[in-house]
Amino acid sequence: MVDPQNAAAVRSVLKEATGNKARLDVIIFKSPCVLLERKNDPPYAVTSACTGCGVCATLGCPAIASDPETGLSSIDPSQCCGCGQCLQYCRFDAIKQD
């Protein structure tokens, strides 16, 4: 079992589960859904350190948008629930909590 809100733990479990082709592994992701939980922490914002790599946009978060011309990301504060998933995936320290 792994907490899907912990990106490092998820990567570790996925690496372990896919590393041995001789056995079948089952991964159980256990956590309340951040969208259904209705908990709103302060929103996150993308800073000028954004490189436009697009990793945060791959999360599927409805608050994250990517400019089609520049590739730079932005976060809509009215849609951000403050879960911090984007912060965990940004390798450039370009996402900060307001």
C-alpha positions as CSV (number, residue, x, y, z in Angstrom):
1,M,0.0,0.0,0.0
2,V,1.2,3.5,-0.8
3,D,-0.1,7.0,-0.2
4,P,-0.6,8.5,-3.7
5,Q,0.0,12.0,-2.2
6,N,3.6,11.1,-1.6
7,A,5.3,11.2,-5.1
8,A,8.6,9.8,-3.9
9,A,6.9,6.8,-2.3
10,V,4.9,6.1,-5.4
11,R,8.0,6.2,-7.7
12,S,9.7,3.8,-5.3
13,V,6.9,1.3,-5.2
14,L,6.4,1.4,-8.9
15,K,10.1,0.8,-9.5
16,E,10.0,-2.2,-7.2
17,A,6.8,-3.6,-8.6
18,T,8.0,-3.4,-12.2
19,G,11.5,-4.5,-11.5
20,N,10.7,-8.2,-11.1
21,K,9.0,-9.7,-14.2
22,A,8.8,-13.1,-12.6
23,R,6.1,-12.1,-10.1
24,L,2.8,-10.3,-10.2
25,D,2.6,-7.3,-7.8
26,V,-0.5,-5.4,-6.8
27,I,-0.2,-1.8,-5.6
28,I,-3.0,-0.3,-3.5
29,F,-3.1,3.5,-3.5
30,K,-4.8,4.5,-0.3
31,S,-5.8,8.1,0.4
32,P,-8.8,10.4,0.4
33,C,-9.3,12.0,-3.0
34,V,-8.2,15.6,-2.7
35,L,-11.0,16.8,-4.9
36,L,-13.7,15.0,-2.9
37,E,-12.2,15.9,0.4
38,R,-13.2,19.5,-0.1
39,K,-10.2,20.7,2.0
40,N,-8.8,23.9,0.7
41,D,-5.3,24.8,1.7
42,P,-3.6,27.9,0.4
43,P,-3.2,27.7,-3.4
44,Y,0.1,27.2,-5.2
45,A,1.5,29.5,-7.9
46,V,4.1,29.1,-10.6
47,T,7.1,31.4,-10.3
48,S,9.4,32.9,-12.9
49,A,11.7,29.9,-12.4
50,C,9.3,27.8,-14.6
51,T,11.3,26.3,-17.5
52,G,8.2,25.0,-19.4
53,C,9.2,21.4,-19.0
54,G,5.5,20.4,-18.7
55,V,5.8,17.8,-16.0
56,C,3.3,19.5,-13.7
57,A,0.8,19.6,-16.6
58,T,0.9,15.8,-16.9
59,L,-0.7,15.4,-13.4
60,G,-4.1,16.1,-14.9
61,C,-4.9,18.8,-12.3
62,P,-7.7,21.0,-13.5
63,A,-5.9,24.1,-11.9
64,I,-2.7,23.7,-14.0
65,A,-2.6,25.2,-17.5
66,S,0.3,25.5,-20.0
67,D,0.8,28.4,-22.4
68,P,0.8,26.8,-25.9
69,E,3.3,29.4,-27.2
70,T,5.9,29.5,-24.4
71,G,5.1,26.2,-22.7
72,L,5.2,27.9,-19.3
73,S,2.7,26.7,-16.7
74,S,0.3,28.6,-14.5
75,I,-2.0,27.6,-11.7
76,D,-5.5,29.0,-11.4
77,P,-5.8,29.9,-7.7
78,S,-9.6,29.6,-7.8
79,Q,-9.3,25.9,-8.8
80,C,-6.2,25.0,-6.7
81,C,-7.1,23.0,-3.6
82,G,-3.6,23.2,-2.2
83,C,-2.8,19.5,-2.3
84,G,0.9,20.1,-3.3
85,Q,1.1,17.4,-5.9
86,C,2.6,19.8,-8.4
87,L,5.2,21.0,-5.9
88,Q,6.4,17.4,-5.5
89,Y,6.9,16.9,-9.3
90,C,8.6,20.3,-10.1
91,R,12.3,19.7,-10.3
92,F,13.0,23.4,-10.8
93,D,11.5,24.7,-7.6
94,A,9.2,26.9,-9.7
95,I,6.1,26.2,-7.7
96,K,5.4,27.9,-4.4
97,Q,2.5,28.1,-2.0
98,D,0.9,31.6,-1.7
